[in-house]
Amino acid sequence: MDMTNAPSDSSAHPALVVKIGGSVLGSQDTSLEDLVELQRRGQIPVVVHGGGPVISRWMERQNLTPNFVRGLRVTDAPSMEIVAATLGGLVNKELVSTIHRLGGRALGISGVDGSMLEAEVLDPELGLVGRITRVDPAPILSVLAAGYIPMIAPVAIHAIDGSEWSAALLNINGDTAAGEIARALQAESLVFLTDVEGVMDSEGRVLERLTSAEVQELMQNGAVSGGMVPKVEACLRSLDGVGTARIVDGRRSRALLDLVEGAASGTRIDKGDV
């Protein structure tokens, strides 16, 4: 299945797609300041954001218990309403507002807008959780062309196919969404800003560089597990169209700027032939 519609104008491809994890948001990192500085320098990143902790808090306020299977949030219809409202609404708009307060220009969208992200139900056991089947980069490229940082909430629309799920909103893992978007845009780099230093071995040491084969081995032997699995899987998936992918500690001051300026940090994942 063809997962993407590639943009026709290669000059419009962004150099950088950044995933900001929900666990990083609200900490003392400088991720948003870094994004604004990159924009001032003429480089406009594409940003995919999470918001898991906010979703869980709002679920608990509605007396709903967050439940996860294989690291993915089980999403029934009431939970999906909260996911869409918090990710596409509260979290997204607070991020956009902060970017503007810092002197930048951002425009908040979700994968539903323009049917940018189409998906199908991943597993009925998980409810309204989607697997991306198509990415249309046109809305993202339009936002970039207008000079704004696209701030993307990972909510998708089910294909309009006459099924019981037709046109339903689907919850998408933010790491997975970032990988698919970077691949569709053929970005130069994909960066995950998260709350760990990088991919670690069994003794807790950060692995500075991994090839696709090495990542597969780490997943098979259990050294990579939990929330790191969708991140490394997204990195591997993105390498079809992206040069390199990195998993970086977003809690560090200037983590993103330092990386763009050439400082090595976190874990770099590539195909192994560069």
N, C-alpha and C positions, 0 to 999 in steps of 0.2 A: 504494500500500500504506500502510495506517495504521501509522505507526511507533511510536505511543505509546498508552498508556492514561492519560488525564489524571486527576489526583487530583480527587475530587469536592468536597473541602472546600478552597475557595480560601484560607481563613485559615491553612491548614497549609503553604502554599507558602513555602519558604525564600527569604530575600532574596539569598542568595549561594551559588553553586557555585564551588568552587576546584579547579583542577587543579595539583597539585604535580609538576613534572617530575622524572624520575629523575636528571637531571644536576644538579638543585639539591639533592637529598637528600644530606646528609652534608657540605654546605658550611657556611660560617659565617653563613648567613642566620638570620632569626628567624621563619620561616614558622610553625613549630609553636607558638612562644610567642605569636605573633599570633593564632593560632586559639584558643588557650586564653583569651587576653584577651577576644576577641570573645564567647566562651561566657560568661565572667564578666559581660559587659555584657548578656547576655540574647539575643544573636544567635548562633544555632547554624548554622554553615555546613555544607554538604555537600561532602565532599572526595573527589576521585578522584586516585589517586596512580599514578606510573609506577614504574620500577625497571629500566629497560633495562640500565644498566651492571652491576647485580648479576646479571641474567640472563646477560649475556655472560660474566662471570667464572665462573659456575657451569657454563656450557656448556664453557668452555675446560678446566675441571677434569675434565670428562668426555670430553675430547679431541674435542669437537664444535666446529666452526668457525662462528661467527655469520655469517650471510649475509643481506643486505638487497636487496630489489628495490623500486625506487621509494619508498625510505624505510621500507618495511615489512619486519619480520623474517620470513624464511622459516622456517616452523614445522612440522617433521615430527613424528612421534609422540614420539620421545625428547626433542626440544626442547620439545614441549608439556608433558611431565611436569615439566621444569625451570621453564618459565614458570609453571605452576600452583603449583608448590611454592614458588617464590621470591616471586611477586607475592601470591598468596593466603595464603602462609605467612610466610616470613621477613620480607619487607619490610613487609607489612601489620601483622604483630604487633609488630615493632620500632617502627613509627609509633604504634600504639595504646599501647604501653608508655611511649613517650616523652611522649605527651599526658598520661597518668596521672601520670607522674613530675613533670610541670610543674604539676600541680594540676587538670587538666581531666578530662573524661569522654568517652571515645570507644569506639565499637564497630566492630570490623573485620568487613567482609563482602566478598563478591565478587559479580559479576554473575550467578554461578550460583545463589546463594542465593535461594530463592523464585522461581527462573526470572526474576529481575529483568531480566536482559539476555538476550534471545533473538537469535540471529544465524544467518546462512547463510554457507557458504564463499564468500569473496570471489572467489578465483581459484585454481584447482587448482595453478597454478604456485607459489603461496605456501604451500600445504599447509593447516594448520589455523589459518588467519587468517580472522576473521569480519567480515562486514558486519552491523551491528545492524539487525534488522527489527522489533523490538518492545521497548519499555521498560515495565515494570510498576513504578510508583513506590511501591506499597504498602509493600514492606519498608523503603524509605528513610523514608517518613513515619512508620512505626512506631518506628524508631530515634530520629527527631527528637522524636516525642511522648514518648518515655521520657527525654528530656533528654541524649542522647548525640550526639556528632559522628559521623555515618556516615563511616567511612574505607573507601572502595570500591576494590577491586582490579579492574582491567579484564579480567576473564575472563568469557566468556559460555558459554551452553549452546546447542547447535544444537536447533532445534525437533524435537520427537519426531514424526517424519513417516514413519517406515518406510524412509527412504533410508539409504545406506551411512554417512552422517554423523549419523544420528539420535541425539540426546542426547550427542553428542561435545562435549568441552570445546574452546572456540575462543579463540585469542589475539586481543584487540581493541586497536587503537591507543588509548592512554590519552587523547589529545586528542579523538579521535572520540567515545569513551565519555563524556567530560565534556560535550561539546556536546549529545549526545543526551539525557543525563540532565537537563541544565539545561532543555532544550526540553520534556521530558516533565513536569518539575516546574513549568514556567512561572515560573522563578526571575526575580528582578528583574535580577540581574547574573551574568555568567560571567567568571571571572578565571583567566588562565593565568599561573602563576608559573614563569618559565623562566630560562635562563642568558644571555639577551640583553636589551638595553634595550627592545626593541620591534620593530615592523616598520620596516625601513629602506629608503630609496630607493637608487638606484644609486650614490650618492655617500656612503653610509653614515650619512646623517642620519635620526634617528628621526622617523617620521611620527606626529604626535600624534593625528590623527583621520582615519579613513577611512570612506567609505560603501561599501555593498555593491558598487556599480558600480566604484569605484576599486580595491577589492581584486581584483575580476575582471580589471581591466586590468593590475594589477601581476603577477598570475599569468601572464597571457597573454604579457607582454613579458619574463618571466623574472626580474624584480626580486625576486619572492618565489619561493623555491625550497627544496629540501631539507626539513629538518625543520620549517620554518615553514609549509609547504603544509598539512599536516593541521591545524595550529593555526588558520590563517585559514579553512580550509574548515569546521572545527567552529564557528567564530564565525559564519560566514554561515548555516550550518544552524540554529544555535540561535536566530537572530533571529526565527524564526517564533513563538517563545514567550517570548523573553527580551528585556528592554529594551535592554541594551548588553552588549558583550563587550570585555574588555581583555586585552592581552598585556603583561605587566609583568616587569621584572627582579627575580626572586625572591631574588637574591643580596644585595640591599640590606637593611640593617637596617630593620625596621618597614615593609617595602614594602606588606604587606597592610593593616596598621592605617592607614598614611598614606592609602592609597587609599580606605578606608572612611570616613575622616574628611574626605575631600574634596580631598586633594592630587592634582593631575593628574600622572600619570606613565605611561610606556610609550605604547602605542597603543590608542586607543578605536575600536571598530568598531560602527557602527550602520547602520540602513537608509537614513539620509540625509534623513529627514523630521522629525528632532527637533533 
